[in-house]
Amino acid sequence: MSKSHTAALLTAWWVTTRPVGSALVVTTAPTQRQVSAILWEELRRMHARFGLPGEISLDATWRIDGQLVALGRKPADTDLVAFQGLHARHVLAILDEACGLPDQMWDVVEGVTTSATSRLLAIGNPTERGGRFEACFAPGSGWHPVHIPVTGTPAFTGEPVSDDLLAVLPSREWVDDARRNWGEDSAAYASRVLGDFPKQNVDALFTWDDIQAAQRREAVGAPLPVVIGCDVARYGDDQTVIAVRTGWAVRVIMAYRGESLTHTAGILTQLSKRFAGATVHVDDTGLGGGVTDMLRENGVPVHGIIAAGRASDPEVFANARAEGYWRTREALALGLISLDPDDDTLARQLADQRYLLDSRGRILIEPKDKIRARGGASPDRADAVSLTMVQPNSARFKGTGTYYKGM
């Protein structure tokens, strides 16, 4: 019995065991096909086989006597305000392939299942780290997690099932092929076979192990210049974040919204005096340019870093942002950086960063608009930390690859 088949059964049970008009089932998934062609196709078969009441339309809507009792929508088709307006005494919300749903959709369905008689079901494969689905499996999350690895299915347990069902379940041969093709230590094997969240996404910029190791690492000072990084907020929900790197110890010391550029310039000026000899690095894109200008007027040693600007090694990196983040990745992998053990937001933002290659094979960091499109938060804290790793002039350090001076 598949996850979607189970969800379809729950939908039918929820609707048919409660008075018409008092119950509502809302289902969603990352794509329209996953909504209509998987869960709702299962539901249509059940409806026909068991003679369930009402009618189910091709647009994933179930009505009984004209009363809406269930509907399925994908996020891109959903007006979130209208979605929030769906109410009933008994609401069941189903998140299919929940790992691929944006945070906004989680917020919406949690908002319509607030009554004591409502429930929320999230199902899916653990393909990505750092998201809301993974958080459901954390101790004390308040969720009831159910973990079923492939090795817990009838082909491995010997549980008696029909031949028809056994034919569509993962076989021992399939697992052997997966082990041989992917490797037991691969993210794909962990997710698809063991049912575990992988240590990192395939395109993850940072490994979770490196991040956690940096959080456990003692902050040891070093005779290196102090660098202050500032990512200036551009949108309403974004934060202006200031991070300080002293030696290899990097800490976010301030994050806020709604303050003026003058306020930010004043704080950075004070910090440059507090940390004698410190250099300030400001993301000079957009509003950050105004902060950079004010700091120069105040006599503060400042470098404006244009994220989309030319990298010092343009054959390897598509832009300066990619170079700064990659230096952070290398320093983490080498076991150099110490991060705040209590800064879970920074850890999550770092874990959520992804990289890709452009048409010339150069390293590129996933743009912020794409992060938002898949439901991620703006990586303000991670950006500020990466800015502390950037220096205007590069040098090559023996055995460590290319690093910026001052690292």
N, C-alpha and C positions, 0 to 999 in steps of 0.2 A: 504494500500500500504506500503510494508516494505521498510526499508532503502536501502537494496540491490536492490529491484525492481526499486526504484527511480534512483539509480545509473546506473542500466542497461538502463533505459529509457534515461538518460542523455548521456550515451555512444552512443546509437543509434542515438540520435538527433545530437550530436557533429559530428559524422562521416558522416551522410547523408546530412547535411546542409552546408558542406564546400567542396570545390573542392578536389578530390582525390589527395593525395600527399601533400596537405597543412595542413592536420589535423592528429593528432595522440592522441590516448587515452592510457594511461598507468595505469593499476590497480595493486594493491598489497594488501596483507593481511598477518596476522601472520602465516597461514598454507596453504599448497597447497589445502586442501579441501575447505577452505574458498574462495580461488581464483576460483577454477574450478567448485566446486559443488554448489556454492551459486550464486554469482553475474554473473558468466559466464553461468551458467545453465539458469538463467533468460534471459540473452542476447540471448542464442541459441533459446529459445522458441519464443522470439520476432522476431528474424531473420526469423524463419520458418513461423510464423503466418502472418507477414506483408510483406513477400517476399522481404526482404532487400537485397541489392546488395552484391556480393562477397561470400566468404565462411568463415565459422568459424570452425576451427579445434578443436580436442579434447584437444590440449595442450594450450588452451586459447589464440589463435591467430586469428585475423580477417584480411583477405587480400581481396582487390578489384583490379582485373586486375593485380594480382601479387604484388601490392603495400601494404605494411604493414600499416594498419590504426588503429589497436588496439592490445594490448597484455596484458596478466596478468601473473605476476610472484610473487612468495613468496620470502622473503628476503634470505633464505638459498640457493635458486637456482640462486641468482642474483649476477653477477659480477658487483660491484658498478661502476667501471670505464666504463664498457660497457653500463650500464644503463644511466650514465651521457652522453654518446655519442649519445643518441636518441634525435633527434631534428626535429622540424617541426614549421611552422609558427604559427599554432594553436595547443597547447598541453593542454590536459585535464588530470590531474593526479588524481586518486581516491585512497584514503587510506581507505580500508574497515576494520572494527574492529580496528580503528586507535589507540585505547587505548593500544593495545598489540604490536604495532610496535616499533622497536628500534629507537633511535634518529638518527642513521646513515641513515636509510631509509627516514626519514623526510627531512634530509639535501639533500639527492639525489633528491627527487621529487621536492623540492623547487628549486633546481638547474636547473631542466629542464622546469620549468614553470616561467621563468623570463621575458618573453616577455609580452607586453601589451595586447596581444590577447590570453594569456594562463590563465588557471584557475586551482585551486587545491581544491578538495572536500575531506573532512575527515568526515567519518561517524562511529558510533559505540556506544556502551553502556559505560557510565562513571563508569567503574569498578575499576579504580585505580587512586590514587592521585599522584600529583607531576610530571606528565609527560607532553609531548608536547600537547597532546589532551586537557588536562585540561587547559593549557595555552591559547588555542584558545578561551576560554570562559571568559577570564579575560577582564575587561574594558580596552579599548585602545589597544587591541591586533591586530587590523587591520582586524580581521576575522569577518564574518557575522554569528554569532552563531544562531542555530535553536534548541530550547529545546522543546521536546515533551514528557511529562509524560504519563504514561498509562492512567491516568484520562483525558487526552486530546484526547483520541481516541473515535471512534463512539459509543462503548458500553456505554460510560459515557456521551458523549455530545449529543447523539441523532441524530447526523448527518446521513442522509439517505444514506445507502450503500447497496449493494447486500447481500443476505443471505450467498452466498459463501464467500465473503470477511469477513463478520461479524464472520463467523465460525472459521476463522484462527486468529482473533484478540484477545487480552487479554479480558477476561470476568470479570464481577463483582465478580463471584465466585472465580476466580483465585486470584484476589486481596485480597479477604477476607481470603483465605487460606494462602497467603503470609504474611498477617498481623498477623495471628494467629501463623504460623510456625516460622517466622523470627523475628517478633517484629518490631514495627514502628520505633524504634530507631536504628535498625541494619543497617550495611553497605549494606547488600544484599537488604533490602527494599528500602533504599535511591537510590541505583543504578538501580535496576530492575523495581521498581514501580514508584518512583518519578522522575527518570531520572536525579538525582543529583549525583555529585561526593560525595562519602561517606567521612565522617570526617577522616576516616583512612581505609587502606586496612585491610583485615581480619588478615593477618600475619604481620601487621606493628609493628615495634619495638617501635616507638614513636607515640603518637597521635598528630595530627595537632594542636589541642587545647592546649596541653601542650607546644608545641614548640612556638606557638604564645604568650602564657601567659608568657613564659620565656623571650621572646623578649620585652614584655611590662614591665617586672619586673625591678624595679630600682636596679642598681648595688650597693649593700650595703656591705661594707667590714666586715670581721669577723676575730676574732683572730685564724685563721687557717693558716697553712704553705702555702706559695706560691709554686705552682707546675707548671712546664713548660713541655708541651707535644710536642714531635716532631715526625711526621710521615715522614720518608725519602722516596723520590720518587724512584720507581723501574723501571718504563717504561717511554717512551718518552713523553706521554701526561700527565703523573701524575705530581703532584706538591709536593715539600717538603713544609710541613706546620708546623708552630710553633704556639701553643696556650698557653695562660697563664691563670691559675686559681688563683685568689686572693680572698680568702674566697669562696663565692659562685658565684662570678662574673667570667665568662669564656669568653675570647675574643681571636679570631684568630688575631695575630699581624703581621704575615708575611707568604707569600706564593710565591714560585718562582720555576722556572725550570732551568735546565742546569748548576747549580753551582756544584762545587766539594764538596766532603765530608769534606775536610779541611775547606772550606768556611762555611759549616753548623756548624761544630764543633766550629769555631771561633765565630759565632753569638751566639751560645748557651753558650759559655764561658762568653761572654760579658753580656748576659742576667742574668746569675747566679750571676754576680757581681752587676748588677743593682738592682736585687731583692735579697737583702741580706737574706740568709737562705733558698733560694729556692732549691728545688730538681728538677732535670731534669729526665724526663721519655722518653726514646727513644724506638721506635719499633725496636727491635734488630734483626728482621728477615732480612736476606739478607744484603743489603748495610748498614742498620742501625748499624750493629755490628761494622763497622769501625768507625762510629761517636762515639759510646759508648767508644771504646778503647781510642780515642784521648781525650775525656772529662776526662777519668780517669787519663790519663797522665798529664792533666792540673789541676788536683786536684779538679775537679767539682763533687759535690755529684750527682751521676747519677745512675739510675736503667735501665738496659736493659730489656725490656719487650718482650718476645717472644710470638707473637700472638697465635701461634699454641701450645704453651707450656701448662704445667699443671696449672689448676686453683687452687686457694686456697681452693675452695670447689668443688672437682672433681665429687662429686655425683650429683651436681646440674648443673654445667657448663662443657661443652665439652672441653673448652680451655680458656686461659687467655683473649683472645679477647672477647669472649662471656661474661665473667665475667665483664670486664671493661665497655662494652656497657650496660649490664644490670644494673650496678650501676648508670650509667648515666640516664637510663630510670627511675629508682626508684627515683632518686633525682629530676628529672623533674616532675614526678607525684606528689611528695610531695610539689611541689612549692618552691623549694630551689634555683634552679639555675637561674642566670640572663644571658641572651644571647644578643649579639649585635643586636639591632633592625634593623640595616641596612645590616646585613649579610644574604642576601637572598640565597646565594649559600649554606651556612651552613644549613639554614633552610630546603632547598630542599634536601640536602644530608641526613639529619636526617630523614626527612619524607619518604625517599626512602629506608631506612634500613628495612630489614625483618629478622624475626627469624624463626627457625624451631626446631624440636626435633630430636636427633639422635636415633639410635636403642635402646639405654639405657634410653631414655626419658630425656636426658640432653639438656639444652638450647644451641643452636648453632646459630651463626649469618651467614646469607647468605654469602658465599664466594665471593670475589671480581670478580673472573672469571665469576660467574653466573650473577652478577650485570651487567658486561660488555655485556654478551651474550643477556640479555634482553634490552640492549640499555642504561643502566644507566651509569653515570659517576663514576669514581673511587672516593670513599668517603674520600678523603684525609683530608678535613677539619673536618669531623665528627670523623675520626680516631684520629686526634690530640686532639680533645676535649675529647674523651673517655680516652685517655692516661692520661689526667690530673686527672682523677677520680680514677686511680689505685694507690694503695700503696702495698708494699711488704707484710705487715702483716695485717691480717684482724681482725676485732672485731665486736661484735654484739651490736648494739645500741638499747636501749629500744624503742619499738613501731615503729621501722623503718625498720626492717628486718636486713639483713647482710650488713654492709658497711665496706669500708676500713678505717683504721685509717687515720686521717687527713682530712676527709670529713666533 
